[in-house]
């Protein structure tokens, strides 16, 4: 769609997402399984990323779609966090340590009971107004007449690809610079988000950029995965410490939770030690090289 207008391009992307959104809403409504919850959050996050990228050139009603997607993600956040924690506890319980499985059994039972309550509530919400509102807001955005779109949305994609790419790339470099100056958990989280936005932008303009862009996407994906593993270890340790506070556990179970928290802590420490090198590798991203590969997008 190199010759498409912004309106044509964005509406094409959104139309591809509509059936996926409907399918995921229906899946969670039927049963909020771990897979259904994960898939719903993925499509909602992808939709919000598209809307964020094109925000200056979208009708005002796009805000309603973004708000609806955020509300769905908010409803499922606790459930997804619980699924991740439960999977971690189950994996830790399977370690070949004497009595470990028995000690962790009460923890798993409590987590699964809590999940049943949260999943039932999530299914009700997605079956009701939350899910319907999400789909309806997306349909309404696609039905918006050209007169509701900003004037710049009439431009051809080839004219906007360069400026959009430059802006998103610049934002990523700023967040990267802050993280390299002081490597905090919050800055790592923000850097991971900025990396996702840049990757989504490169994907969106795949028709305009060649091999350098594809190499950048591959590098960014691996970069995000590494940051994600570190943040998961950090968050896992916090979650286990909170479990210890919530449970009136016997000595054996409490000792097992202490050991699990320590394992998360050691994993996070080891992963953090490798982060400076990971951030240095981002210097391999060359904005000018990507822009030179543009096929008429910035000429």
C-alpha positions as CSV (number, residue, x, y, z in Angstrom):
1,X,0.0,0.0,0.0
2,X,2.9,2.4,-0.8
3,X,0.6,4.7,-2.8
4,X,-2.3,4.6,-0.2
5,X,-3.3,7.6,1.8
6,X,-3.0,7.5,5.5
7,X,-6.7,7.0,5.9
8,X,-6.7,4.0,3.5
9,X,-3.6,2.5,5.2
10,X,-4.8,2.9,8.8
11,X,-8.3,1.7,8.0
12,X,-6.8,-1.3,6.2
13,X,-4.8,-2.2,9.4
14,X,-7.9,-1.7,11.6
15,X,-10.1,-3.9,9.4
16,X,-7.6,-6.7,9.8
17,X,-7.8,-6.4,13.5
18,X,-11.6,-6.2,13.8
19,X,-12.3,-10.0,13.3
20,X,-9.4,-10.8,15.6
21,X,-10.8,-8.5,18.3
22,X,-14.3,-10.1,18.0
23,X,-12.8,-13.6,18.2
24,X,-10.7,-12.8,21.3
25,X,-13.6,-11.1,23.1
26,X,-15.8,-14.1,22.5
27,X,-13.1,-16.5,23.6
28,X,-12.6,-14.7,27.0
29,X,-16.4,-14.4,27.3
30,X,-16.7,-18.2,27.0
31,X,-13.8,-19.0,29.3
32,X,-11.0,-16.8,30.5
33,X,-8.3,-19.4,30.1
34,X,-4.7,-18.4,30.3
35,X,-4.4,-18.6,26.5
36,X,-7.6,-16.6,25.9
37,X,-6.5,-13.9,28.4
38,X,-3.0,-13.7,26.8
39,X,-4.3,-13.5,23.3
40,X,-6.9,-10.8,24.2
41,X,-4.3,-8.6,25.8
42,X,-1.9,-9.0,22.8
43,X,-4.5,-7.8,20.3
44,X,-5.6,-5.0,22.6
45,X,-2.0,-3.9,23.0
46,X,-1.4,-4.1,19.3
47,X,-4.4,-2.0,18.6
48,X,-3.4,0.7,21.1
49,X,0.1,0.8,19.6
50,X,-1.4,1.4,16.1
51,X,-3.6,4.2,17.5
52,X,-0.8,5.7,19.4
53,X,1.5,5.7,16.4
54,X,-1.1,7.5,14.2
55,X,-2.7,9.6,16.8
56,X,-2.0,13.0,15.2
57,X,-3.8,11.9,12.0
58,X,-6.8,10.1,13.5
59,X,-10.4,11.3,14.1
60,X,-11.3,12.2,17.7
61,X,-13.3,9.1,18.1
62,X,-10.1,7.1,18.0
63,X,-9.7,8.1,21.6
64,X,-12.8,6.0,22.5
65,X,-11.2,2.9,20.9
66,X,-8.0,3.4,22.8
67,X,-9.9,3.9,26.1
68,X,-11.9,0.7,25.4
69,X,-8.8,-1.3,24.7
70,X,-7.1,0.0,27.9
71,X,-10.2,-0.9,29.9
72,X,-10.1,-4.4,28.6
73,X,-6.4,-4.8,29.4
74,X,-7.0,-3.3,32.9
75,X,-9.7,-5.9,33.5
76,X,-7.4,-8.7,32.6
77,X,-4.1,-7.4,34.1
78,X,-4.5,-9.1,37.5
79,X,-5.6,-12.3,35.9
80,X,-2.6,-12.4,33.6
81,X,-0.2,-11.6,36.4
82,X,-1.8,-14.4,38.4
83,X,-1.3,-16.8,35.5
84,X,2.4,-15.9,35.3
85,X,2.9,-16.3,39.0
86,X,1.0,-19.6,39.1
87,X,3.1,-21.0,36.2
88,X,6.3,-19.9,38.1
89,X,5.1,-21.6,41.3
90,X,4.2,-24.8,39.5
91,X,7.6,-24.9,37.8
92,X,9.4,-24.2,41.1
93,X,7.3,-26.9,42.9
94,X,8.5,-29.4,40.3
95,X,12.1,-29.0,41.3
96,X,13.6,-32.2,42.7
97,X,13.9,-31.1,46.3
98,X,12.7,-33.3,49.2
99,X,9.2,-32.2,50.3
100,X,9.1,-29.2,48.1
101,X,6.0,-30.3,46.2
102,X,4.1,-30.9,49.4
103,X,5.2,-27.6,50.9
104,X,4.1,-25.6,47.8
105,X,0.8,-27.5,47.4
106,X,-1.2,-25.0,49.6
107,X,0.2,-22.1,47.6
108,X,-0.9,-23.6,44.3
109,X,-4.3,-24.4,45.7
110,X,-4.8,-20.8,46.8
111,X,-3.6,-19.4,43.5
112,X,-6.0,-21.6,41.5
113,X,-8.9,-20.7,43.7
114,X,-8.2,-17.0,43.3
115,X,-7.9,-17.5,39.5
116,X,-11.3,-19.2,39.4
117,X,-12.8,-16.1,41.0
118,X,-11.0,-13.6,38.8
119,X,-11.7,-15.5,35.5
120,X,-15.4,-15.7,36.3
121,X,-15.5,-12.0,36.8
122,X,-13.5,-11.3,33.6
123,X,-15.8,-13.4,31.5
124,X,-18.8,-11.6,32.9
125,X,-17.2,-8.2,32.1
126,X,-16.3,-9.2,28.5
127,X,-19.7,-10.7,27.9
128,X,-21.3,-7.5,29.1
129,X,-20.7,-3.9,28.2
130,X,-16.9,-4.0,28.3
131,X,-16.5,-6.4,25.4
132,X,-19.4,-4.9,23.3
133,X,-18.2,-1.4,23.9
134,X,-14.7,-2.3,22.6
135,X,-16.0,-3.8,19.4
136,X,-18.5,-1.0,18.8
137,X,-16.0,1.7,19.3
138,X,-13.7,0.1,16.7
139,X,-16.6,-0.2,14.2
140,X,-17.5,3.4,14.8
141,X,-13.9,4.5,14.0
142,X,-13.9,2.6,10.7
143,X,-17.3,4.2,9.8
144,X,-16.0,7.8,10.4
145,X,-16.3,9.8,7.2
146,X,-13.2,11.5,5.6
147,X,-14.5,14.9,6.9
148,X,-13.8,13.8,10.5
149,X,-10.1,12.9,9.7
150,X,-7.4,15.6,10.1
151,X,-6.3,17.2,6.8
152,X,-2.9,15.5,7.0
153,X,-4.6,12.1,6.8
154,X,-5.2,12.7,3.2
155,X,-1.5,12.6,2.5
156,X,0.2,9.7,0.8
157,X,2.0,7.2,3.0
158,X,5.3,7.9,1.2
159,X,5.2,11.5,2.5
160,X,4.6,10.6,6.1
161,X,6.8,7.5,6.5
162,X,10.0,9.5,7.0
163,X,8.8,12.0,9.6
164,X,6.9,9.4,11.6
165,X,9.9,7.1,11.6
166,X,12.3,9.9,12.7
167,X,10.0,10.9,15.6
168,X,9.6,7.4,17.0
169,X,13.3,6.6,16.5
170,X,14.2,9.8,18.4
171,X,12.0,8.9,21.3
172,X,13.6,5.5,21.5
173,X,17.1,7.0,21.6
174,X,16.2,9.4,24.4
175,X,14.8,6.6,26.6
176,X,17.8,4.5,25.8
177,X,20.2,7.3,26.8
178,X,18.4,7.7,30.1
179,X,18.6,4.0,30.8
180,X,22.3,3.9,30.0
181,X,22.9,6.8,32.4
182,X,21.1,5.1,35.3
183,X,19.7,1.5,34.9
184,X,16.6,1.4,37.0
185,X,13.6,-1.0,36.8
186,X,11.3,1.9,35.7
187,X,13.7,3.0,32.9
188,X,14.1,-0.6,31.7
189,X,10.3,-0.9,31.5
190,X,10.0,2.4,29.6
191,X,12.8,1.4,27.3
192,X,11.1,-1.9,26.5
193,X,7.9,0.0,25.6
194,X,9.8,2.5,23.4
195,X,11.4,-0.5,21.7
196,X,8.0,-2.0,21.0
197,X,6.8,1.3,19.5
198,X,9.8,1.5,17.2
199,X,9.4,-2.1,16.1
200,X,5.7,-1.5,15.4
201,X,6.6,1.6,13.4
202,X,9.1,-0.3,11.3
203,X,6.5,-3.0,10.7
204,X,3.9,-0.4,9.7
205,X,6.3,1.0,7.0
206,X,7.6,-2.3,5.8
207,X,6.6,-1.4,2.2
208,X,9.0,1.6,2.3
209,X,12.0,0.2,4.0
210,X,14.2,-2.8,3.1
211,X,16.7,-5.1,4.7
212,X,18.1,-2.6,7.2
213,X,14.6,-2.2,8.7
214,X,14.1,-5.9,8.9
215,X,17.5,-6.3,10.7
216,X,16.4,-3.6,13.1
217,X,13.1,-5.4,13.8
218,X,15.0,-8.6,14.5
219,X,17.4,-6.8,16.8
220,X,14.6,-5.0,18.6
221,X,12.7,-8.2,19.2
222,X,15.6,-9.9,20.8
223,X,16.3,-6.8,22.8
224,X,12.7,-6.7,24.2
225,X,12.9,-10.4,25.0
226,X,16.0,-9.9,27.1
227,X,14.5,-6.9,28.9
228,X,11.3,-8.8,29.5
229,X,13.2,-11.7,31.1
230,X,14.9,-9.3,33.5
231,X,11.6,-7.5,34.4
232,X,9.8,-10.8,34.8
233,X,12.5,-11.9,37.3
234,X,12.1,-8.7,39.2
235,X,8.3,-8.8,39.3
236,X,8.4,-12.5,40.2
237,X,10.4,-11.9,43.3
238,X,8.1,-9.1,44.3
239,X,5.0,-11.3,43.7
240,X,6.4,-14.1,45.9
241,X,7.3,-11.8,48.7
242,X,3.7,-10.5,48.6
243,X,2.5,-14.1,48.8
244,X,4.5,-14.6,52.0
245,X,2.7,-11.6,53.5
246,X,-0.7,-12.7,52.4
247,X,-0.4,-16.4,53.5
248,X,-0.4,-17.6,57.0
249,X,1.8,-20.4,55.9
250,X,3.5,-23.1,58.0
251,X,7.2,-23.1,58.4
252,X,7.9,-25.5,55.5
253,X,5.8,-23.5,53.0
254,X,7.3,-20.2,54.1
255,X,10.8,-21.6,53.7
256,X,9.9,-22.8,50.2
257,X,8.6,-19.3,49.3
258,X,11.8,-17.8,50.7
259,X,13.8,-20.1,48.5
260,X,11.7,-19.2,45.5
261,X,12.0,-15.4,46.1
262,X,15.8,-15.9,46.4
263,X,15.9,-17.8,43.1
264,X,14.1,-14.9,41.4
265,X,16.4,-12.4,43.1
266,X,19.5,-14.3,41.9
267,X,18.1,-14.6,38.4
268,X,17.3,-10.8,38.2
269,X,20.8,-9.9,39.5
270,X,22.5,-12.1,36.9
271,X,20.3,-10.7,34.1
272,X,20.8,-7.1,35.2
273,X,24.6,-7.6,35.0
274,X,24.3,-8.3,31.3
275,X,22.0,-5.3,30.5
276,X,24.7,-2.7,29.9
277,X,26.1,-4.8,27.1
278,X,22.6,-5.3,25.8
279,X,22.0,-1.6,25.7
280,X,25.4,-1.0,24.0
281,X,24.2,-3.4,21.3
282,X,21.5,-0.9,20.4
283,X,24.2,1.2,18.8
284,X,24.0,-1.2,15.9
285,X,20.7,0.4,15.0
286,X,21.4,2.9,12.3
287,X,18.6,5.4,11.6
288,X,20.3,6.8,8.5
289,X,20.9,3.4,7.1
290,X,17.2,2.5,7.4
291,X,16.2,5.9,5.9
292,X,18.6,5.3,2.9
293,X,16.8,2.1,2.2
294,X,13.5,3.9,1.8
295,X,11.9,3.1,-1.6
296,X,10.7,6.6,-2.4
297,X,9.3,7.2,1.1
298,X,11.5,10.1,2.0
299,X,12.6,11.5,-1.3
